[in-house]
């Protein structure tokens, strides 16, 4: 029987871009998603099964009915502010559901696991760029729930044949080159998405949360990675696990940062719209600066980013938002 790949949360933003690249590469894909933030229309390959990871009975049945070789786990709640007011939701959806998946991996002999983690596990680093050896100190339940999931995977791997690649995403943005996919979630709160909404008149203004950080212009600095480059990292991670037996934790970023003000100015320049920007207080749990040390993923996976450019990231995002508006 042909081996299949299970992709949880594959109908979401990053998952759907990865599905497009995996499908093009010829992989046999099964997508398990509750469609709470994803959309079936975003899937260009694979078979969709609508279900929730908290439903152990359905999840076990899906594993029993297929011959999975590898699991790519994208499904998660990802809002830092929301995690501060709904911490139990985050530990349930992010950590407990990862445990459910690991139980199924154990029961059905799935021994390759690619996990979507986050730079939020690092918290507020004292040194930038941040290497994978930096001691994690998350500032919020989102980061903590992801770190706990990492540790579940690591501990199970020590006691089994499981091999894993944990990918710690920095700030993912942009839309697929060619315009066929993008960020479709109505609840998305990412900076570039919000700035594009303001440029297109979907909101009267946007806010900068914190202008008194210890950064050159007082606003937070982040390492932005184009979603197509991140999707490629998952394909490369899958190739790696097929060839190698050493598990890895790898940062996914470019090794350079842009401030909130720089990003907003780039959106204004490309859109040619000078939308209103309001300065607001800092949000709890937001670090001042987070930049990836990105050498290791290139060395280990052979990953080569193709779209390491803020203008490209913003332009593809804005083109996608215009498409949603039929502009």
N, C-alpha and C positions, 0 to 999 in steps of 0.2 A: 504494500500500500504506500502511496506517495505521502511523504511527510508534509505536514501543513504548519503554518505559522498562525498563532493566535495573537490578535492585536486588540487589546482592551483600550477603549476610548479612541478608536481609530477614526471615528466620524468627527472628531474635534479638529481644532485649528492645526496643531502640529501633527497629530495623527493622520489627518487626511492628506497632508503634503507628503508624509512618509509613505503612506499607502500608494500614492501615485508613483513614487520612485521604485518601491518594492514590486508593484505590479508590472511596471515597465521592464523590470529586471527578470520577470518570469516566475516570481514566487507565488505559491498557492496560499491565499490569505483567507482567514476567517476573522471577521470583525465583531467584537462583542461590545455593545454600547447601549446605554439607557437613553441616549439622545437628549439628555437634560441640557447639554450645552452644544452638542454636535448636531449634524444634519445628515440624513441619509443621502441627500443630493450632493454632498461633498465627496462621496465615495466613487472613485473612478475604477476600482478593481475590487475583487473579493466578494465574499458572501457575508451579508450582515445578519447578525442575530441580535435582536433587541432584548436586553436583559440587564439586570443590576448585579454588581459584584457582591452585594450583601446577600443575594439569594443563593445560598450554598447549594440548594437542591438543583436549581437550573444550571448553575455553574458546573457542578459535578456531572450533570447529564451531557453538557456540551463537551467536556473533556472526554467522556466515555464514548461519545459518538464520532469523535475525530481522532486523528493520529498525529497529535501535535509534536513537533520537534523543538520548537522555540516559542517563547512568549515575549512579546513586546508590550510593556505595561505603561500606557499613557494616562489612563483614567484617573482623575484626581480633581479635588477642589483646589483652586490656585490663588484666591484673593487674600492678600495680607490683611487688609482692613477687616474683611469679613471673618477671617480666622480669629481675630481678636474678640469678636462678639459672639462667635459660634465655635468655640474651640472643640467641643465634643463632636460636632459635625465633621470637623477636619480630621480628628483622630479616628472617627468611624470610617469615613469615606477613603481617607488616605492610608492610614496604618492598618486598621482592622481588615480592610478589603485586600490589602497586599498579603496579609496573613492567610486569608481565604484562598488566594491564588497559590500561595506556596503549599498549602495543604493539598491542593489539586495537583500541583507539580509532583509532590511526593507520591501521591496515590497513583498517578498515571505515568510516572517515569519521565517527565519533561525536565531536561537537565541543562537548558540554555535559557537565560533570562536577561533581557535588556530593559533597564528601568529608567524612567524619566524622573530625574531628581532636579534639584534646583540650587542655585547659588545662595538661596535664603538659608541654607544649612550653615553657612559661614557666619551669619550675623554681621556685626560691625567689625571688619578686620582692622588690625593695627598696621598692617603692611599691604600695599597694593603694588603690582598685581598679586592676586591670591592664588597660591599653588594648591594642588590637591592634598599636600601634606599639612596644610593649615588646620589647626584644631577647630572643629565645628563648634559654634556657639550661637545657635539660632536665637533671634530676638522675638519670634512670634510663633503661634501654634502651627501656622503653615510650614515654616521651616522645621519646627520640631517634629511634626507629623511625618515629614519626608525623611528626616534623619532617622527616625525610629524605623521607618520602612527599610532604609538602607541597612540598618543593623539586623533586622529580621532576615534579609536576604543573605548578608554576610554570615550570620550565625548558622543558618540552614546550610549554606555552602560548605562550611567547615565540617558539618556532620553528614554530608552527602556527596554525590557526584555533580552537583550543580555548579555550572560556570556562569559568570555574570559579567555584564558591562553596565556600570552605573554611570549615567551621563548627567552631570550637573549643569543644567541650562543657566545661562545668564539671561539677558533680556531679549526675548525672541520677538521679531517684528517683520514687517514686510508681507508680501504676497508672492505667489508663484510667478516666476518668470514666464511670460506668455499670457498671464491674466486669467487662467482657468480656475484658480483656487485662491482663497484669502481668508481673512478673519471675518467669520459670519455671525459669531455669537452676539446676541443683543445685550448681554450683560458685560461684555468685555470692557475693561477699565485701563488698558495699557495706554501709556502716554501718547504714542504715535497714533493709535486708533482714536483717542479722544481729540487730539489736535486736528486730525483729518475731519472728524465730525464737525468741529468748530469751523474749519475752512469751508466746509460744504453747507453750512447753515443749519445743520441738524441740532445744534445747541447754540445759544446766544453768546456764550463765552466759555473759556476753560480756566482752570485754576492751576497755579503752581503751589504745591504743598511744601512750604519751607523755603525761605530765601536767606536763611542765616546759618547754613551749613558751613563747615570749614573747607570750602572749595573756592576756586578762583572767582566765580560769580555768585556764590552763596547758594546755588541750587544743587541738588543731588546729581551725582555722576554715575552713569551706568555703561556697561559694555553691551552694545546691541549686536545681535547676530541675525542674519537673514534666515527666514524660515526654510528656504530651499537648501541652504548650507547645513542647517541643523538636521533636516530630513536625510541629507546625504550621510551625515555622521552615523545615523542609525543603520543605513545600508552597509556602511563600512564596519560598524560594530558587529553586524550579523556575519559578514565575511570573516571577521577576526575570530569569532567564536567557532566558526566552522574549521578554522585552521590551527587555533591555539588553545591551550588548556589553562592559561593563567588569567584569572579574573582581574578586572580593572575598574577603577574609579577615575573618570576623566571630566575635566572642565570643557564646556562648550561655549566658547566666546572667541573674540578676535584679539584680545590683549590691548585694547585701547578703549577709552571711555569718552562719552559726550555728556555734557550737562543738560538739564531740563531746558534751560534757556536756548542752548545751541540747537536742540532738537526742534523746539517750537519755531525758531527762526528759519530752520531748514524747511519746515512745512509751510511757513508763510511765503518763503521765496519761491518754492516750487508751485504752490497753489495760486500765488499772486493775490492772496487775500490777507489783509491785516486785521485779523479777528481779535476781539478783546481778550486780554489775559489778566486774571485777577490773582493777586498774591494772597495766599491763605496760610494758616499756621501749619507746622509740620504734622504729619500723621504719625501716630504711635507705631513704633517698630520699623521705621524707615532709616536705614543707614545712610551716611553721607556719600560714600564712594565705594563702588563695587566693580572691580575690573579683573578679568580672568588672566591668570598665567596660562597661556593656551598652547605652549609648546608640546606638552605631553601627548595630546590627542593626535597631533600630526606625526609624532615619532612612533606611537604605538599602533594607530589604525591606518596610517598613511593618508589621513584625511587632508584634503586641500580645499580650503574655502574659495569660492568663485565670486562671491558678491560682498566682499569686505569693503563696503562703502556706504556711508550714511545717506548720500543722495539716492543711491539705488534702492536702499531699504525704504526710504520715505516715498520715492516716486512710485514704486510698485504698490505700496500700501494705499496711496492716494488714488492711483488708477483703479485699484480694486473697489475702493469706496465709491468712486464715481460710477463704476459699473453697477454697483448695488442701487445707486440712485438713478440709473438709466441716463447718466449725463454724457 
